[in-house]
């Protein structure tokens, strides 16, 4: 393991801590870190998806154990998103298109993270979970396709919609987002095996560091609100990486 891999391990740990506080797995953060490190696009997508599966599985268990989970809301979202994520994963975009797409996802994700850091809705009280069937199916399909194409789990887009629509409170939203991310990441990774099999040699170490971050982040998310300053910092890093990737694609 060289110095770059050690740096990535540390950064993946930090990303996992930050994202799992809100029930996310961190794919857009992992992509931001790898984008800044100059990792090849063929490696970025499967690496982010595999880290997502590890982290989202643990996060799902933690939030479900804390009783922030609603299967009735999850099922239609996942049913629509999984086939779309699988299809998106089979599509191998040209390098410049992939970097541009990921860069845009990172910029949008950063804006959402910054909104979440200050939004009264995100800081608000819990409420009964009410996700309409039609809205769940449409939203799941759109986010599933995007997650498969870009190597993200889609939670960064799902959670703000649920919160803005008033379908659930912050912690219940996290409990829905974590398993949604997990199934989308599995579908996207299975689809991407038809396009690429590239994974870094240090994948096991990366996954271990991300899992350790999830242990800390889920404790923070369940016991207390996410640290605003750290989320803002991560948002700034994602903006820098997003701008860099978009500039490369142009």
BELZI-V931232 format. One record per pair of residues at least 6 apart in sequence whose ideal C-beta (glycine too) atoms are under 7 Angstrom apart, sorted by the first residue. I is the first residue (numbers start at 1). GAP is how many residues later the second one is. D is the distance in Angstrom with one decimal. If there is no record, write none. Layout:
I&GAP&D ; I&GAP&D
This chain:
1&201&5.3 ; 1&204&6.3 ; 4&33&6.3 ; 5&197&4.3 ; 5&200&6.9 ; 8&25&6.5 ; 8&29&6.3 ; 8&198&6.4 ; 9&196&5.6 ; 9&197&6.2 ; 9&200&4.3 ; 11&22&4.6 ; 12&18&6.2 ; 12&21&6.8 ; 12&39&6.7 ; 12&194&5.5 ; 12&197&5.0 ; 12&198&4.7 ; 12&201&6.9 ; 13&196&4.4 ; 13&197&6.7 ; 13&199&5.9 ; 13&200&4.2 ; 14&199&6.7 ; 15&11&4.5 ; 15&14&3.6 ; 15&15&5.9 ; 15&18&6.4 ; 15&198&6.9 ; 16&10&5.2 ; 16&39&5.4 ; 16&194&4.3 ; 16&197&2.8 ; 16&198&4.9 ; 16&201&5.9 ; 17&196&4.3 ; 17&199&4.9 ; 17&200&4.2 ; 18&11&6.8 ; 18&199&6.6 ; 18&212&5.6 ; 18&213&6.1 ; 18&216&5.1 ; 19&6&6.2 ; 19&7&3.8 ; 19&10&5.8 ; 19&198&6.6 ; 20&35&6.4 ; 20&39&5.0 ; 20&193&6.9 ; 20&194&4.6 ; 20&197&3.1 ; 20&198&4.9 ; 20&201&6.2 ; 21&196&4.8 ; 21&199&4.7 ; 21&200&3.8 ; 21&205&3.9 ; 22&94&6.8 ; 22&137&6.7 ; 22&152&5.5 ; 22&199&6.1 ; 22&204&5.7 ; 23&36&6.0 ; 23&40&5.9 ; 23&132&6.9 ; 23&150&6.9 ; 23&151&2.6 ; 23&152&6.3 ; 23&154&4.4 ; 23&155&4.5 ; 23&198&6.6 ; 24&131&4.4 ; 24&132&6.2 ; 24&153&6.1 ; 24&157&6.4 ; 25&27&4.2 ; 25&30&4.2 ; 25&31&3.9 ; 25&34&6.4 ; 25&128&5.3 ; 25&130&6.7 ; 25&156&4.8 ; 25&160&7.0 ; 26&25&6.9 ; 26&26&7.0 ; 26&29&6.0 ; 26&184&6.9 ; 27&21&4.5 ; 27&22&6.9 ; 27&25&4.7 ; 27&124&6.3 ; 27&125&4.0 ; 27&126&5.2 ; 28&77&6.2 ; 28&78&5.8 ; 28&81&4.2 ; 28&124&5.4 ; 28&128&5.3 ; 28&210&6.6 ; 29&205&6.2 ; 29&209&6.8 ; 30&17&6.9 ; 30&18&4.5 ; 30&21&5.4 ; 31&13&5.8 ; 31&17&5.2 ; 31&71&5.5 ; 31&75&6.4 ; 31&120&6.5 ; 32&74&5.3 ; 32&205&5.8 ; 32&206&4.4 ; 32&209&3.9 ; 34&10&4.9 ; 34&13&6.8 ; 35&67&6.8 ; 35&206&4.2 ; 35&209&6.3 ; 35&210&5.0 ; 36&204&6.9 ; 36&205&4.9 ; 36&208&6.8 ; 41&54&5.2 ; 41&57&4.7 ; 41&58&6.0 ; 42&154&4.9 ; 42&156&4.7 ; 43&155&4.9 ; 43&157&6.0 ; 44&107&6.3 ; 45&106&3.3 ; 45&147&5.9 ; 46&143&6.3 ; 46&146&5.5 ; 46&150&6.2 ; 46&152&6.4 ; 46&153&5.7 ; 47&152&6.3 ; 47&153&6.1 ; 47&156&6.8 ; 48&103&4.5 ; 48&104&6.8 ; 49&102&5.3 ; 49&136&4.8 ; 49&139&5.2 ; 49&140&4.2 ; 49&143&6.8 ; 50&139&6.3 ; 50&149&7.0 ; 50&153&6.7 ; 50&157&6.8 ; 51&155&6.3 ; 51&156&6.1 ; 51&159&4.9 ; 52&101&4.7 ; 52&129&6.1 ; 52&133&3.9 ; 53&129&6.3 ; 53&132&4.7 ; 53&133&5.8 ; 53&136&6.7 ; 54&153&4.8 ; 54&156&6.1 ; 54&157&5.6 ; 55&155&5.2 ; 55&156&6.5 ; 55&159&4.6 ; 56&97&6.2 ; 56&122&5.5 ; 56&125&4.3 ; 56&126&3.8 ; 56&129&6.2 ; 57&125&5.6 ; 58&153&6.1 ; 58&156&4.8 ; 59&119&4.2 ; 59&155&5.7 ; 59&159&5.5 ; 60&118&4.3 ; 60&119&4.5 ; 60&122&5.6 ; 62&156&4.0 ; 62&160&6.6 ; 63&6&6.1 ; 63&111&5.7 ; 63&112&4.2 ; 63&115&5.5 ; 63&159&7.0 ; 64&111&6.8 ; 66&156&4.9 ; 68&103&4.6 ; 68&104&5.5 ; 68&106&6.2 ; 68&107&3.4 ; 69&106&4.3 ; 70&59&4.5 ; 70&102&6.4 ; 70&105&6.7 ; 70&106&6.1 ; 73&56&5.2 ; 73&58&4.1 ; 73&95&7.0 ; 73&103&5.3 ; 74&102&5.5 ; 74&105&5.7 ; 74&106&6.3 ; 76&57&5.6 ; 76&60&3.9 ; 76&61&5.5 ; 76&64&6.6 ; 77&59&4.8 ; 77&62&6.7 ; 77&63&4.1 ; 77&103&5.7 ; 78&62&6.6 ; 78&102&6.0 ; 78&105&5.0 ; 79&61&6.9 ; 80&57&4.5 ; 80&60&3.3 ; 80&61&4.3 ; 80&64&6.5 ; 81&59&3.9 ; 81&60&6.5 ; 81&62&5.8 ; 81&63&3.0 ; 81&73&6.6 ; 81&99&6.9 ; 81&103&5.4 ; 82&62&6.4 ; 82&101&5.6 ; 82&102&6.8 ; 82&105&4.6 ; 84&57&5.0 ; 84&60&3.4 ; 84&61&4.2 ; 84&64&6.6 ; 85&59&4.1 ; 85&62&5.1 ; 85&63&3.9 ; 85&99&4.4 ; 85&102&3.9 ; 85&103&4.6 ; 85&106&7.0 ; 86&62&6.4 ; 86&101&4.2 ; 86&102&7.0 ; 86&104&6.1 ; 86&105&4.2 ; 87&58&6.8 ; 87&61&6.3 ; 87&104&6.5 ; 88&56&7.0 ; 88&57&4.8 ; 88&58&7.0 ; 88&59&6.7 ; 88&60&2.3 ; 88&61&4.1 ; 88&100&6.4 ; 88&103&6.7 ; 89&59&4.1 ; 89&98&6.7 ; 89&99&4.0 ; 89&100&6.6 ; 89&101&6.7 ; 89&102&2.5 ; 89&103&4.2 ; 90&101&4.4 ; 90&104&5.0 ; 90&105&6.1 ; 91&58&6.0 ; 92&103&3.8 ; 92&104&6.6 ; 93&8&6.5 ; 93&56&7.0 ; 96&153&4.6 ; 97&152&6.9 ; 99&146&4.5 ; 99&149&5.1 ; 99&150&4.7 ; 100&145&6.9 ; 100&146&5.7 ; 100&149&3.1 ; 101&48&6.4 ; 101&49&5.5 ; 102&48&5.4 ; 102&143&5.6 ; 103&139&4.5 ; 103&142&3.2 ; 103&143&3.7 ; 103&146&6.5 ; 104&142&6.6 ; 105&45&5.0 ; 105&47&6.3 ; 106&132&4.8 ; 106&135&5.5 ; 106&136&3.4 ; 106&139&6.9 ; 107&132&6.3 ; 107&135&3.9 ; 109&47&4.6 ; 109&129&5.9 ; 110&125&4.4 ; 110&128&3.9 ; 110&129&4.6 ; 110&132&6.4 ; 112&44&5.9 ; 112&48&5.1 ; 113&118&5.6 ; 113&121&6.4 ; 113&122&4.3 ; 114&118&6.3 ; 114&121&4.6 ; 115&45&6.8 ; 116&6&4.8 ; 116&44&6.9 ; 116&115&6.8 ; 117&111&4.7 ; 117&114&4.6 ; 117&115&5.4 ; 121&42&4.8 ; 121&43&6.7 ; 122&41&6.2 ; 122&48&5.5 ; 123&102&6.7 ; 124&45&6.6 ; 124&46&6.7 ; 125&44&6.2 ; 126&43&3.4 ; 126&45&6.0 ; 126&46&6.0 ; 127&41&6.6 ; 127&42&4.6 ; 129&38&6.7 ; 129&39&4.4 ; 129&43&5.2 ; 130&37&5.7 ; 131&36&4.7 ; 139&22&6.1 ; 143&11&4.0 ; 143&14&5.2 ; 143&15&5.7 ; 144&10&6.5 ; 144&40&5.8 ; 146&8&6.5 ; 147&6&5.6 ; 147&7&3.8 ; 147&37&4.7 ; 147&41&5.8 ; 148&39&6.7 ; 148&40&4.2 ; 148&43&5.8 ; 151&37&6.6 ; 153&28&3.2 ; 153&31&4.9 ; 153&32&4.7 ; 154&26&6.6 ; 154&27&6.4 ; 154&30&5.0 ; 155&22&4.1 ; 155&25&6.2 ; 155&26&4.2 ; 158&19&5.5 ; 158&22&5.9 ; 159&14&5.1 ; 159&18&5.0 ; 162&6&5.3 ; 162&11&4.8 ; 162&14&6.8 ; 163&7&6.9 ; 163&10&5.8 ; 168&8&6.6 ; 174&47&6.2 ; 200&6&6.9 ; 220&6&6.7
